[in-house]
């Protein structure tokens, strides 16, 4: 019989309580509540009567009042670096698809890797009283990351803050970096460039470690001149590879830490009439559409974006529901997708 | 002195009222309120004292209570077909960037062009009491579209429901379709395929009308065999163009109503060793990254995604603030971006 006393005026609607609806329909308030929440038994006749009355009179389950009573807003926040990047968008989509049938809506905050923005977003999420947060952080201040965890349930996705007790869902970036580099080595490459995101987070650290270990395993000396750091966009990697070519530094393979960096590398190679895969081989990371539809199509490391989102969402829901999380760090497997650039 | 009586327990924080903060700081509740809302005059000393106390004691402007008092949730909804499509993601990003500094957060709902989902989302947005809606509808039921407009402020973006009094921001799709087709004609094409979204909405209707009028202006007979309808994905357009080639239907130009459809067309042409732009020319629509970074890069019609989002957001904010909207249908200009496929 929750909601029986709710009576809130909402713009453009008449204000009416469950009690009044019950009276009009000649049923109990409990029955009205069951129909509105689609919870429990009632006849089709009762259902139709109640719903018609509700519609006619403009009653709404007023979530504001409900939130005040339950201390739940039935909303979760997502802080994400770039929703225009299909990799992140796919994860957000999986999270929204998971949470909506559970009655939760999703607030999206885009940082563009700006810590100042991220800081403001954390304050806003707190003020908006979201029930939980899915957090792709760029914040370097681990104190702030710990602070938000004390206030609301938080699941970290993609990037691991490496904090005690933090709940994290990530891809096996180390194995991804290893497989990408091994693919280049097995295709005959000996001078392998790595294109990295300039922001050092766990994804890049893992992929780089995989790259180093693969070189090591196959007895290929590491050359620091071949490690190129940049912001993730195709033009940046195009310029970096062009500079390398113009400086006369020899290379025969490129491991790009994202598919978009691989796209820029391909543009640079095309500009200098270097044939792919004959003269230089390329492997990307993420397996977003551009890797499949680029010409040549790009060999890449697949991340299971839908599973990353679904598992993060399930863990966050469990935390919101007060369930204990046994395994706090889920690492999803990656796989090599062989295409035309190797 | 709003907020002086707010006192809500939030998970993980101590519950404390403005009154108590005022007492501790030795200032009035009005002063505390002014500091918290950054509104009006107070000394730096007072500000620091209040903020330190607030931080120490974990007071928060509890937005739930505030919402109940103001009848505003300071949130807006966006219903969008596909956040993984960079075109929509760019508009969402502009909307979020506009609204956040105004104190609003953004709830994102992805329909995947599913009317059933859209229907549920509309109900949820109402129940969540959002202050307004930015609406890329797929709904064919104009009655439902009218119903939501009666309840909350709505701005339609991209797709025009053609309803009296509806506030709409859209690109000049007609001119876009005309310019794309004219570009193909001026490059020598006479048999021009059009690849359309199977869902007939105003964007497609406008582009198609532009295509027909351009053919007409240049005295090129219309051939219904060259009108191909499909869902927007690269594989669908690849298959459609392959079928056309295999059926022996002659064509020398393709106007793809989105860049992703153009990408699929290029794949089909490549598969059949048809040279672009020598044998067949292609123009896309949207100007998303794939058109710039594809090889060959794709001539396309630019839509100003950021402006679409910003103008829609400004209009929605004006409506929420009760301002009158003089111009209810904003049509943004488009432009031809010439690249390698023409």
Interface residues (C-beta under 8 A of the other chain):
Chain A: X8 X9 X10 X11 X12 X13 X60 X61 X62 X63 X64 X65 X67 X68 X71 X73 X74 X75 X77 X83 X84 X86 X89 X90 X92 X93 X96 X97 X100 X105 X106 X107 X108 X109 X110 X120 X121 X124 X125 X126 X127 X128 X129 X150 X151 X152 X234 X263 X264 X266 X267 X270 X289 X290 X293 X294 X295
Chain B: X8 X9 X10 X11 X12 X13 X60 X61 X62 X63 X64 X65 X67 X68 X71 X73 X74 X75 X77 X83 X84 X86 X89 X90 X92 X93 X96 X97 X100 X105 X106 X107 X108 X109 X110 X120 X121 X124 X125 X126 X127 X128 X129 X150 X151 X152 X234 X263 X264 X266 X267 X270 X289 X290 X293 X294 X295
